[in-house]
Amino acid sequence: MRRATQIAVGLLALLCGTSFAQEPLLKVHTPSLTSATPVFSSSSTPAQPLSLTWMHRAAFLDGAARTSWVGGPQIGANPGDPAGLTDAMIGGVRLSTCLYAPTEVDLALPSAGPQWIIGRTRSPIGVSGLVHGAGWFQTSQPQLAFRDNPGETDDRVYIAFGGDRYLEFVRVMAGGFATDVFRGVNGTSGAVELTTSEMAFGGMGLMQSMGDSGGFEQVPTQVWIYHDPTGMKVSFFGGDAQWNGRDARWQVWKITDASGQESHAGDNPGFLSALTSGYDGQGRLVRAHDASGRRFAYTYGLDGGSSRLLRVVAYSAPGGPEVARVEYDYCDQTTANGMAGDLCLVAVHSPCTPNASSSAGSIVRETYYRNWAWTSGQPSAIDGFTPGQQRSVRIVVRPEGMRRLRQAYPTNWANQPDTVLAAYASVRLGYSSTTSTGLVALLQSEGLTDKRTELRHELRPASLQPSHTPAYDAF
């Protein structure tokens, strides 16, 4: 415990000056404790816009992690329990909030350094992005937001590494002056450092033509670096990272472990290469590499009438054979089982031989999603499960259930009613209302058709809300 504390304090002292090292690792930021509203707008982060609340924090107030950043940094500020216990969950439903909040890992290949994880979490349905559409967030593309509040003491940085989870940081003041360091608060570990492309390049910034006047001018580009207590760094492009029609504003640049090994967006880890070869003009990832040299290629196209991420293919190296892929299929049109453009089927292909790239030469693991859809007004309850907001998840059938379902109904498995799918489903969800709250009221998990869990929730008055004072006993 003391060793972890010393590492974390030493990191913050290095970034912020020795006076800051005397502050506790756990710090409550009262102004945002129950009022934080991180916004990742469609104008600045068009690929995956988000609007979150204080309920989506990724860490508990005591520094334990509510959820992990898969393959990423240590996010909890509690040095005695870095893994944390996470939130209690049933069938992917977080019991503290009654929200469906799964962590789906589609591809996670072994790597000598930081992995490049292809995965998904849920996101608020009201905002539709350009990757998976409404309801899903691609976790291989975490993003950062800076909130410039009145008075520098309350300037904040938010990092969303899922569509329903984020980290919070507040600007550090030194001697009454603002620094370029933002420390983790309300359970978040580490600190975010604001630097520029000149520092990131080791003294060489971006150069831009000055037009008719001739010559070039240097254009400093912001770089935001998240330092965790273990020495891992996650670097993000700043809000001006647009170049030659490519848009990487506020998006991830690279992940670096304590030994210096990197995974990164683009063909090369250099700033300009990562920006121009890693992202398209709509802020979406198109290529990335992990620390073992594998290339990840993202393909987008129209499905269900909207632009969506169709597949991610992993190659052993640039120009090398395929080693894995994940394919995403969306509803072609609105039916009783989903709205047009909703994610409905995820297929992970693992080639049986290094050069196999077709389903015939691959092991395929499928996950099927059936959503609440409104075809002609609000749908009725099904088998006691009340509908939620349109596009909210209704049934999930995971790979083993899909194998058995296809075996039982090889030609028409997708047309089976909910009562039949229930025996194969990993979870069925009913909601408290059709509003945007997304609160789950009834769930059935792991195909146990005779056992259901009822969740009850109520808004407690302010006088009954618990108060928190995190502290450690002396030792």
C-alpha positions in Angstrom: 0.0 0.0 0.0 2.8 2.4 0.9 4.7 1.6 -2.3 1.6 2.3 -4.5 1.0 5.6 -2.5 4.6 6.7 -3.0 4.4 6.0 -6.8 1.2 8.0 -7.2 2.4 10.9 -5.0 5.7 11.0 -6.8 4.0 11.1 -10.2 1.8 14.1 -9.2 4.7 15.8 -7.5 6.7 15.5 -10.8 3.9 17.0 -12.8 2.6 19.6 -10.4 5.4 20.6 -8.1 6.3 19.4 -4.6 3.5 21.5 -2.9 0.9 19.4 -4.5 2.4 16.2 -3.3 1.1 17.0 0.2 -2.5 16.7 -0.9 -4.4 13.4 -0.4 -4.7 11.0 -3.3 -8.4 10.9 -2.8 -10.0 14.3 -3.2 -13.7 15.2 -3.3 -14.6 18.0 -5.8 -17.8 19.2 -4.2 -19.0 21.5 -7.1 -19.4 18.5 -9.4 -20.0 15.7 -6.9 -23.7 15.3 -7.8 -24.0 17.7 -10.7 -21.3 16.7 -13.2 -22.7 16.6 -16.8 -19.8 15.7 -19.1 -20.7 16.5 -22.7 -18.9 15.2 -25.8 -20.7 17.2 -28.4 -21.5 16.1 -32.0 -19.7 19.2 -33.2 -16.4 18.4 -31.5 -16.6 14.6 -31.3 -18.9 13.7 -34.2 -18.0 10.0 -34.2 -19.3 9.2 -30.7 -21.1 12.1 -29.1 -22.1 11.6 -25.5 -24.1 13.4 -22.7 -23.4 11.8 -19.3 -24.2 12.5 -15.7 -22.6 12.1 -12.3 -24.1 8.6 -12.2 -21.8 7.4 -14.9 -18.5 7.9 -13.0 -16.1 5.0 -13.4 -14.8 5.2 -9.8 -16.4 5.1 -6.4 -15.8 8.0 -4.1 -13.4 5.9 -2.0 -11.2 5.3 -5.0 -12.2 1.8 -5.9 -13.0 1.2 -9.5 -16.7 0.8 -10.4 -15.6 -0.7 -13.7 -12.3 -1.3 -15.3 -10.7 0.2 -18.4 -10.1 -3.1 -20.2 -6.4 -3.3 -21.2 -5.9 0.3 -20.1 -4.7 2.3 -17.1 -5.5 1.9 -13.4 -8.3 4.3 -12.9 -9.1 4.0 -9.1 -7.3 6.3 -6.7 -7.4 3.8 -3.8 -3.8 2.5 -3.5 -4.9 -0.3 -1.1 -7.3 -1.8 -3.6 -6.4 -0.9 -7.1 -8.6 -3.6 -8.6 -11.6 -2.5 -6.7 -14.7 -4.6 -6.2 -16.7 -2.9 -9.0 -20.5 -2.4 -8.9 -22.7 -5.4 -8.1 -24.3 -6.6 -11.3 -26.9 -9.1 -12.5 -27.0 -9.9 -16.2 -25.1 -6.8 -17.0 -27.4 -4.6 -15.0 -25.7 -2.3 -12.5 -27.6 -2.6 -9.3 -26.6 0.8 -8.0 -28.2 2.6 -10.9 -30.5 -0.1 -12.4 -28.9 0.6 -15.8 -27.9 -2.0 -18.3 -24.1 -1.5 -18.5 -22.3 -4.4 -20.0 -18.6 -4.4 -21.0 -18.4 -6.4 -24.3 -14.9 -7.4 -25.5 -15.0 -8.4 -29.1 -11.2 -8.7 -29.9 -8.5 -8.9 -27.3 -5.3 -10.3 -28.8 -2.2 -10.9 -26.6 0.5 -8.2 -26.9 4.0 -7.6 -25.7 2.8 -4.2 -24.5 -0.5 -2.4 -24.4 -3.3 -4.3 -26.2 -5.6 -2.7 -28.7 -9.0 -3.8 -27.4 -12.0 -3.9 -29.8 -15.1 -3.7 -27.6 -18.4 -2.0 -26.8 -20.3 -0.5 -24.0 -23.8 0.9 -23.9 -24.3 4.7 -24.4 -27.3 7.0 -23.9 -29.8 6.2 -26.7 -30.8 9.8 -27.3 -27.6 10.7 -29.2 -26.6 8.7 -32.3 -23.0 8.5 -33.4 -21.3 7.5 -36.6 -19.7 4.2 -35.4 -22.4 1.9 -33.9 -25.3 4.3 -34.0 -27.6 4.9 -31.0 -27.0 2.9 -27.8 -23.4 1.6 -28.3 -19.9 3.0 -27.9 -16.7 1.6 -29.5 -14.2 1.3 -26.6 -11.1 1.3 -28.9 -11.8 5.0 -29.4 -11.8 6.7 -26.0 -12.1 10.4 -26.0 -11.4 13.5 -23.9 -13.4 16.7 -23.2 -12.2 20.0 -21.7 -14.7 22.1 -19.8 -13.5 25.7 -19.5 -15.6 26.9 -16.5 -15.8 30.5 -15.2 -12.8 30.9 -13.0 -9.8 28.6 -13.7 -10.1 26.8 -10.4 -13.1 24.8 -11.7 -11.7 23.9 -15.1 -12.3 20.2 -15.7 -11.2 17.4 -18.0 -13.3 14.3 -18.7 -12.2 11.1 -20.3 -14.9 8.7 -21.6 -13.5 5.2 -22.2 -17.0 3.9 -22.6 -20.4 5.3 -23.4 -21.5 5.0 -19.8 -18.3 5.6 -17.9 -15.9 8.5 -17.5 -13.0 9.9 -15.4 -13.0 13.4 -13.9 -10.1 15.8 -13.4 -9.8 19.3 -12.0 -7.2 22.0 -12.8 -4.4 22.3 -10.2 -3.6 25.8 -8.9 -0.1 26.6 -7.7 0.5 29.9 -5.8 -2.7 31.3 -7.1 -1.8 30.6 -10.7 -3.3 28.0 -13.0 -1.1 25.1 -14.1 -1.5 22.8 -17.1 -2.1 19.8 -14.8 -5.5 18.4 -13.9 -5.7 16.0 -11.0 -8.1 13.1 -10.6 -11.0 13.8 -8.2 -14.1 12.0 -6.9 -12.3 8.6 -6.9 -10.3 9.0 -10.1 -6.5 8.3 -10.0 -3.6 10.0 -11.6 -3.5 13.3 -13.5 -3.9 14.8 -17.0 -1.1 17.0 -18.4 -1.7 19.5 -21.2 1.3 19.9 -23.5 1.8 20.8 -27.1 2.9 19.2 -30.3 6.4 20.7 -30.0 7.0 18.8 -26.7 5.3 15.7 -28.2 7.7 15.9 -31.2 10.7 16.6 -29.0 10.9 20.1 -30.3 9.4 19.7 -33.8 5.8 20.9 -34.2 3.5 20.8 -37.2 4.4 23.0 -40.1 1.8 24.8 -42.2 2.3 26.8 -45.4 1.9 30.5 -45.1 0.4 30.8 -48.6 1.4 33.6 -50.9 3.8 35.1 -48.4 6.0 32.0 -48.7 7.7 30.0 -46.0 6.1 28.0 -43.2 4.7 28.7 -39.8 4.7 26.4 -36.8 1.2 25.4 -35.6 1.3 24.1 -32.1 -1.2 21.4 -31.5 -2.5 20.4 -28.1 -1.7 17.0 -26.6 -3.4 15.8 -23.4 -1.7 13.0 -21.6 -3.3 10.9 -18.8 -0.8 9.5 -16.3 -2.0 6.7 -14.1 -0.2 5.6 -10.9 1.5 2.6 -12.5 3.4 4.6 -15.2 1.0 4.0 -18.0 0.1 7.0 -20.3 -2.8 7.6 -22.6 -2.3 10.4 -25.0 -5.1 12.3 -26.7 -5.2 14.8 -29.6 -6.4 18.2 -28.7 -9.3 20.2 -30.0 -7.5 21.5 -33.0 -6.3 18.2 -34.4 -7.7 18.6 -38.0 -5.3 18.2 -40.9 -5.7 17.5 -44.6 -9.4 16.6 -44.3 -8.8 14.3 -41.3 -10.4 14.9 -37.9 -8.9 13.5 -34.7 -10.1 16.2 -32.3 -10.1 14.9 -28.7 -9.5 11.3 -29.8 -7.0 8.8 -28.6 -3.5 9.0 -30.1 -1.5 6.3 -28.3 -1.3 4.1 -25.1 2.2 3.8 -23.6 3.1 1.4 -20.7 5.8 2.0 -18.1 8.5 0.3 -20.2 7.8 2.6 -23.2 6.0 0.1 -25.4 3.1 1.6 -27.4 -0.1 0.9 -29.2 -1.4 3.7 -31.3 -3.8 5.0 -33.9 -2.6 5.2 -37.5 0.3 3.6 -39.4 3.0 5.0 -37.3 3.2 6.4 -33.7 4.3 9.9 -34.8 1.8 12.6 -34.1 1.1 13.7 -37.7 1.0 10.1 -39.1 -1.3 8.9 -36.4 -3.7 11.8 -37.1 -3.8 11.5 -40.9 -3.6 7.7 -41.3 -5.6 6.8 -38.1 -8.7 8.9 -38.6 -11.1 9.8 -41.3 -12.8 13.2 -41.9 -15.7 12.3 -39.5 -13.5 11.6 -36.5 -13.6 7.8 -36.8 -10.7 5.4 -36.4 -9.7 3.7 -39.6 -6.4 2.1 -38.7 -4.4 1.2 -35.5 -1.5 -0.9 -34.3 -0.9 -2.7 -31.1 2.5 -3.1 -29.3 3.2 -6.4 -31.1 2.9 -4.8 -34.5 -0.6 -6.1 -35.5 -2.6 -3.8 -37.7 -6.3 -3.2 -37.0 -8.3 -2.0 -40.1 -11.8 -0.5 -39.6 -14.3 -0.6 -42.4 -17.5 1.6 -42.5 -20.4 1.5 -44.8 -24.2 1.9 -45.1 -26.3 -0.7 -43.2 -29.9 -0.1 -42.2 -29.8 3.2 -44.1 -27.1 4.7 -41.9 -23.3 4.8 -41.9 -22.0 2.2 -39.4 -18.8 0.3 -38.4 -19.1 -2.9 -40.4 -16.0 -4.8 -39.4 -12.6 -4.6 -37.7 -9.9 -7.0 -39.1 -6.7 -7.7 -37.3 -3.6 -8.6 -39.3 -0.3 -10.0 -38.0 1.5 -7.0 -39.5 0.9 -4.5 -42.2 0.5 -6.6 -45.3 0.5 -9.8 -43.2 -2.2 -12.5 -42.9 -5.5 -12.0 -41.0 -5.4 -13.3 -37.4 -9.0 -12.3 -36.3 -12.0 -10.2 -37.2 -15.2 -9.0 -35.8 -18.2 -8.2 -38.0 -21.2 -6.0 -37.0 -24.6 -6.4 -38.6 -27.5 -3.9 -38.2 -31.2 -4.1 -38.7 -32.0 -3.4 -42.4 -35.4 -2.0 -41.5 -37.6 -1.3 -38.6 -39.4 -4.4 -37.3 -40.8 -5.5 -34.0 -37.3 -6.7 -33.1 -35.3 -3.6 -33.7 -35.2 -0.2 -35.4 -33.4 0.3 -38.7 -29.7 0.8 -38.0 -29.8 -0.9 -34.6 -26.9 -3.3 -33.9 -28.4 -6.8 -34.0 -25.6 -9.3 -34.5 -21.9 -9.4 -33.6 -19.8 -12.2 -35.1 -16.2 -12.8 -34.0 -14.1 -14.8 -36.5 -11.0 -16.7 -35.3 -9.2 -18.3 -38.3 -8.3 -21.9 -37.9 -5.1 -21.3 -39.9 -3.0 -18.1 -40.2 -4.2 -17.4 -43.8 -7.9 -18.2 -43.3 -10.1 -15.2 -43.8 -13.5 -16.8 -44.6 -16.1 -18.3 -42.3 -15.4 -21.7 -43.7 -11.9 -21.5 -42.2 -12.8 -19.8 -39.0 -14.4 -20.5 -35.7 -17.3 -18.0 -35.4 -18.8 -16.9 -32.2 -22.0 -14.8 -32.5 -24.0 -12.6 -30.1 -27.5 -11.6 -31.0 -29.4 -8.5 -29.8 -33.1 -7.9 -30.0 -34.3 -4.4 -29.1 -37.5 -2.7 -28.1 -38.9 -1.1 -31.3 -41.8 1.1 -32.0 -43.3 0.2 -35.4 -46.7 1.9 -34.9 -46.8 3.4 -31.5 -45.6 2.1 -28.2 -45.3 -1.7 -28.1 -47.1 -3.8 -25.5 -45.4 -5.8 -22.8 -44.2 -9.2 -23.8 -44.4 -12.1 -21.3 -44.5 -9.6 -18.4 -41.5 -7.6 -19.6 -42.5 -3.9 -20.0 -41.0 -2.0 -23.0 -38.4 0.7 -22.6 -37.3 3.5 -24.7 -37.1 2.6 -28.4 -33.7 1.0 -29.2 -33.2 -0.2 -25.7 -32.0 -3.8 -25.4 -34.7 -6.4 -24.9 -32.9 -9.8 -25.3 -29.2 -10.8 -25.6 -28.2 -14.3 -26.8 -24.5 -15.0 -26.3 -22.3 -17.5 -28.4 -23.3 -20.7 -26.6 -26.9 -19.8 -26.7 -26.6 -18.9 -30.4 -25.0 -22.3 -31.1 -27.9 -24.1 -29.5 -30.5 -21.8 -31.1 -29.1 -22.3 -34.6 -29.0 -26.0 -34.0 -32.7 -26.0 -32.9 -33.9 -23.6 -35.6 -31.4 -23.6 -38.4 -33.3 -21.5 -40.9 -35.6 -19.3 -38.9 -33.9 -18.7 -35.6 -34.2 -14.9 -35.9 -38.0 -15.1 -36.3 -38.6 -17.0 -33.0 -40.7 -15.2 -30.4 -39.2 -13.9 -27.2 -40.8 -16.8 -25.2 -38.7 -19.3 -27.3 -35.5 -17.2 -27.2 -35.8 -17.0 -23.4 -34.3 -20.4 -22.9 -31.2 -19.5 -24.9 -30.8 -15.9 -23.8 -28.2 -14.6 -21.4 -30.5 -11.8 -20.4 -34.0 -10.4 -21.0 -34.8 -6.9 -19.9 -38.0 -5.0 -19.0 -38.0 -1.4 -18.1 -39.8 1.0 -15.7 -41.0 3.3 -18.4 -40.5 4.3 -22.1 -38.7 7.5 -21.1 -35.0 8.2 -21.5 -34.1 7.1 -17.9 -33.4 3.5 -19.1 -34.1 2.1 -15.6 -34.4 -1.7 -15.7 -37.4 -3.0 -13.7 -37.3 -6.7 -14.5 -34.6 -9.1 -15.7 -34.2 -12.7 -16.5 -30.6 -14.1 -16.9 -28.8 -17.2 -18.1 -31.8 -18.8 -19.7 -33.5 -19.4 -16.3 -37.1 -18.9 -17.6 -38.6 -19.7 -14.2 -36.5 -17.2 -12.3 -36.8 -13.4 -12.6 -35.3 -10.5 -10.7 -37.4 -7.5 -10.0 -35.6 -4.2 -9.4 -37.2 -1.4 -7.5 -35.9 2.1 -7.5 -37.0 5.4 -6.0 -35.6 9.0 -5.9 -34.6 9.7 -2.4 -35.0 13.3 -1.1 -31.8 15.3 -0.5 -32.3 15.0 3.2 -31.9 11.3 3.0 -28.9 11.2 0.5 -25.8 9.7 2.1 -22.8 11.9 2.8 -19.2 10.8 2.2 -15.9 11.6 3.9 -13.2 9.4 2.4 -10.2 9.0 4.7 -7.5 6.4 5.7 -6.7 5.3 9.2 -3.3 6.2 10.4 -0.7 3.5 10.3 
